[in-house]
Amino acid sequence: MNEKLLDGRTVAILVSNGFDEVEFTDPQKRLIELGAAVKVVSRVKNLVNGWYEGNWGHFFPVHADVSDTLAIDFDGLIIPGGIRSVDKLFNDPHAKRILKAFLKADMPVLLIGDSVKLLVAVEQAVGISLTSSSTVKSDLIAASANWVDQAVMLDKNLITGSGSAKLEELVSEFSVKVSKYEKEATEAA
């Protein structure tokens, strides 16, 4: 049996209703192909609704409630864009707790498009070199982030992307980070 890059790894995808469906499904499919267990985490119960080409999209099953989720149970975190979803997560104390815990433990995190704005919510944007969608660029600059006009940006184990244009490259970078990440005994929540 051939071992896959992410065998034995578990990745959380944190969303709320209105997430960008392509920025969710493309990474999800690729991670599963690479052997990862992918868990959808949300405040929404049972099914969460995507946003696709200007309309409500498909429903996807939720595996874990955000209030019951701990970073230590995962090897990486992805947050797709979609300003409707991001605005809900921005004000959710549990979503902020999870993102902050991943960042504090220097675990692999992939923020795509609008979701990069969540670094402002957890007060982690200062001095970070990043990229994002143009929609949230001014918020990040106002929070003293080093915004760069690139499709993909890496800062340690944080990967940010400007949107769905370079998803394959984003997921590839993230997958390598997850495969190399070794959990340490940590108290990060």
N, C-alpha and C positions, 0 to 999 in steps of 0.2 A: 504494500500500500504506500502510495506517495504521500509524504508529509507536506501539508500546505503551510504557507508563510504564517498564517494566523491561527493555526490549530491550537485549541486550548485557551484562546483569548476571548474575552467578552467585551463588547463595545456598546455603550449607551448612546442612543440618539434621543436628545431632549427636544420635545416639540410641544406646541399648543395648536389649537385650531388656526388654520390660515398659513401654515408653513409652506414654503416653496416645494411643491411635489417633486420636481426634477432634482432639486438639491437634497432631497430625502431619498428617493428611490435609487438613483444612480450609485451613491455611496453604499447604500444598504446592499444592493445586488453584488457589488464588487467585493465588499467585505465578506459576504456569505460565500462567494466563489473562492476566496482566499482562506476559508475555514473558520472564520470568526463566528461566534454566537452574537447576534445583534438583538438588543433589547430596546424597545421603544418605551421611553419614560415620559410621562405627561401628568398634568393635573387633571386632564380630561379623563373620565372613566370609560373603559371598554374600547371605544373607537374614537380616533382623532381624525379630523378632516383637513385634507390638503387644499392648496390653492394652485390652480393650473391654468395658465394662459388667460388670466383675467376673470376666471370663474372658480367657484368651488369645485374641487376635484374629487378624488376618491377618498374613501374611509380606510384607515389602517388600524389594526389591533394594537392596543396599549398593553405592554407586559408588566409595567410597574408604575405605581403612583409616585409622583415626584416627592411627596412628603415621607415616603417610606424608603427612599433610595439613598445609598451611601456611595461615595466615590470609590472607596476601598473595594467594593464588589465588582469593579470594572478595571479594564486595562486601557481604556481610552474613551473620549467623549466627542461626539459630533453634534453641533447645533446648526441645522440648515437655516437659511434666510427665510424671508417672507415677513414683511413688516407687521402683519396682523399677529402672527405668532410671537415675534420678537417683542412687540409692545406688551403682550400678556406676560411673557417670561420676565421682562424688565422689572415688573412690579411684584413678582412672585418671590417671597422670601426663601422658599425651598429651592427654587431654580437658581437663585443667586448663591445660596449655600453650597449647592452641588458644584456649580462652576468655580466658585472660590476655592473649594476643597481640591478640585482637580489642579487648579493653577498653583495652589500652595504646595502640593505634593510634586509639582513638576511632572505631572502625568500628561500623556499626549492629548491635545485638544485641537479640534478642527472647527473653526468658526467660518461660516460661509456667508458672503454677501451682507445682508442687513444684520445678521446675528452678531457681527463683530461689535455692534453697539452695546452688547451686554457687558463688555469690559468696562464701560462707563458705570453701569449699574453696580458692579462689584468693586469699583474704584481701583481697577488694575490696568488702566490705559496709559497712565503717566510714563513717558519715556519708552514705551514699547514700539518697536518698528512693526507696522502692520499695514494691511490694505483692507478694503471693504467695498460695498456698493457705494455709488455716489450719493444715495439717499441718506446715509448715516455718516458720511465723510466729515461734515462740519461738526457734528457732535463729538467725534473722536479728536479732531484737531482742538476743539474747545477744551477737551479733557487732557490736553498736553501729550497726546499720542504722536508718534512720528509716522504720519500717514504717508505711504509711498504709492505712487501710481504704477502698480504692477498687478498682474493677475493672481500671483501667489507670493506670499511672504512668510518666512520662517523666523521665529524668535525663540530659541531653545526648543521646547516641546510644544510650543504654540504655533499653529499653522493657521493663517488667515487667507481668505480668498475673496476676490472681488465679485464673484457670482458663479453662475453655472457654466461660463465659457471654458474654464480650465478644470472641470471637475475631475477628469481622469488624473491629471497631474496632482491635484490636491489629495485625492484618495491614495494615490501611490506614495506620496510623501508621508501621509498619515499612517499608512499601513507599515511602512518601514519603521517609523517611530514606535508604533505599538509593538511590533515584533521584537524590538530591541529593549523595550521598557521592562525593567525588573521591579516588581513591587517590593517596597521596603516596609518594615513595620512602621506604621504611621498612625497618627491620631486624627488625620484629616477626615472630616465628615463628608 
